[in-house]
């Protein structure tokens, strides 16, 4: 765990004057990685929310310099902004649309590693002063230097949304068996459909059938009292992840999905349901989605609506309902 923390800090150094907000369960390796491994070695301040219910409010008070959260947390932040936009006055919506258009254009130039012309840099500054500064402060991201996400796939729409706001959001790839992390995006070299490059002293290899293998000083010694599982996962010093992926032309690792979650389309092609699920969840009206269609004639999605957002929409349309179940089954919805 300590070597893994050292290698992450070699990529994105933190200072002992930094603040970190610890609000995720310590049962998750990601939280141990940031609070314990990096926290002990760097000595930054680890802040804890007063109550689970006040976490968002406390994060805003703290204004952390470094942040780590699963995609669901960032999805919730996106939904918060989208809902505020739907509730805003006409003039505020126009200001938001103007600043977002600028933010997306500048973010896309950065993704393509193109120079940002001075007039776009000036427009971005205007957008920051007028709108983005307030949004970042409201989300608790006003001082964030590096924000990380991991544990599941994040959709490209959410990734672009945060970069359009000026948040340096990076994808982390790893697992408990490698003490948390083996691959991360580098600042200025972010591709939202990849997870970046391996951290120092970490090697990544892809097997013939597309499984991702990892070798590093942070790889675990084995499963507790389970030599059979250890033998399956650890071979010749390589950790077999159970994830499918490939390395692209720029040396970035692309994670397809868990091998057991990949399904086969009717024409025989493999497909990751996560890809569609994350795209669907970018809608403020959708709280969750579940895509199914392994070896079927077509792909289907089970959608969970966001009750408060869809409910407000229904009230405006004068649609009467009494419960979540009734609202979700209405033809208009």
HELIX and SHEET records of a PDB file:
HELIX    1   1 UNK A    2  UNK A   11  1                                  10    
HELIX    2   2 UNK A   29  UNK A   31  1                                   3    
HELIX    3   3 UNK A   32  UNK A   38  3                                   7    
HELIX    4   4 UNK A   39  UNK A   42  1                                   4    
HELIX    5   5 UNK A   52  UNK A   54  5                                   3    
HELIX    6   6 UNK A   55  UNK A   62  1                                   8    
HELIX    7   7 UNK A   71  UNK A   87  1                                  17    
HELIX    8   8 UNK A   90  UNK A  111  1                                  22    
HELIX    9   9 UNK A  118  UNK A  127  1                                  10    
HELIX   10  10 UNK A  128  UNK A  132  3                                   5    
HELIX   11  11 UNK A  133  UNK A  139  1                                   7    
HELIX   12  12 UNK A  156  UNK A  164  1                                   9    
HELIX   13  13 UNK A  176  UNK A  178  5                                   3    
HELIX   14  14 UNK A  227  UNK A  233  1                                   7    
HELIX   15  15 UNK A  259  UNK A  261  5                                   3    
HELIX   16  16 UNK A  273  UNK A  280  1                                   8    
HELIX   17  17 UNK A  307  UNK A  316  1                                  10    
HELIX   18  18 UNK A  324  UNK A  328  1                                   5    
SHEET    1   A 2 UNK A  19  UNK A  22  0                                        
SHEET    2   A 2 UNK A  45  UNK A  48  1                                        
SHEET    1   B 5 UNK A  66  UNK A  69  0                                        
SHEET    2   B 5 UNK A 146  UNK A 149  1                                        
SHEET    3   B 5 UNK A 169  UNK A 173  1                                        
SHEET    4   B 5 UNK A 183  UNK A 184 -1                                        
SHEET    5   B 5 UNK A 197  UNK A 198 -1                                        
SHEET    1   C 4 UNK A 203  UNK A 206  0                                        
SHEET    2   C 4 UNK A 211  UNK A 215 -1                                        
SHEET    3   C 4 UNK A 238  UNK A 247 -1                                        
SHEET    4   C 4 UNK A 234  UNK A 235 -1                                        
SHEET    1   D 4 UNK A 203  UNK A 206  0                                        
SHEET    2   D 4 UNK A 211  UNK A 215 -1                                        
SHEET    3   D 4 UNK A 238  UNK A 247 -1                                        
SHEET    4   D 4 UNK A 253  UNK A 258 -1                                        
SHEET    1   E 2 UNK A 263  UNK A 264  0                                        
SHEET    2   E 2 UNK A 270  UNK A 271 -1                                        
SHEET    1   F 2 UNK A 286  UNK A 292  0                                        
SHEET    2   F 2 UNK A 300  UNK A 305 -1                                        
END                                                                             
